[in-house]
C-alpha cells in the first residue's frame, strides 16, 4: 500500500485534506477512488491508516481510522556531497535518506564537472529525498541546503553545526574509518560530518583545507570507490558504529537554525 507524507496543517477533525498536487497524484496516477485505504505518515509523527472519502483531483480527502505510533532511525549526520553527472547525486541523496542522514550539503569541489544551478539541483534533490522518505517510511526528509560553491561558505555552514566529528574519506589516507571511530567514539560524538569527494578525487589544496578545518582523512579500503559508493559505505559504517550511542542519549532534533 502506498505511503503518503502529510503535514499537520492538512488534518482537521480526523480528516486529511490533500493539496491539489497530491490529490492529482492520488486520483490520476495511483487511480485511487472513494473507499480505498491509504497509509499516511504525519511529518514528525505517527502512521495514519485512512480511507478515502472524496476522490477529487483538486481536493482529495481521507478519514483517519487508526493512529499507529511508529519508530524510525534519523541520525545526526551531515553529508557534504559532490554534484555528479548522470543523476548519480540523486542516487546518493536517495540512499543516504534511507540510511537516516538528517542534513545534506551539495558542494562544488575543484574537480566537479557539473556546473552550478541552484534552482534545478535544489528542487530535484529535495524531490528525491521526499520520495525516499515515502519508500523508507521515514517521517521527515533530510534538510537539503542550496549548493555551495566556496570552501569559505562551507566552513560557515559547518561552524553552525557545533561540535562534531569531521570525517574525510580519501584514497591516500592510511587510518581506516573504523579505527578512527573506535578512537573518537569515547568522546561522546553528538554529530558526524562526512565529506565525500567528486569524480577525479580531492585536490591537494582541498585535502589541506579540509584537514585545517578539523576533518580527519581516512581510508575506506584499498580499492578506489566511486563517489556514490563511498558515500553509502561511509554512512552505513558510521551508523553501524554510532547508532546505539545516539539512541542512548536522546532522539535527534531534525530542525536546524
Secondary structure, 3 states (H helix, E strand, C coil): CCEEEECHHHEECCEEECCHHHHHHHHHHCCCCCCCEEEEEECCCCEEEEEEEECCCCCCEEEEEEEECCCCCCEEEEEEEECCCCCHHHHHHHHHHHHCEEEEEEECCCCCCCCCCHHHHHHHHHHHHHHHHHHHCCCCCCEEEEEECCHHHHHHHHHCCCCCEEEEECCCCCCEHHHHHHHHHHHCCCCEEEECCCCCCCCHHHHHHHHHCCCEEEECCCCCCCHHHHHHHHHHHHHHHHHHHHHHHCCCCCCCC
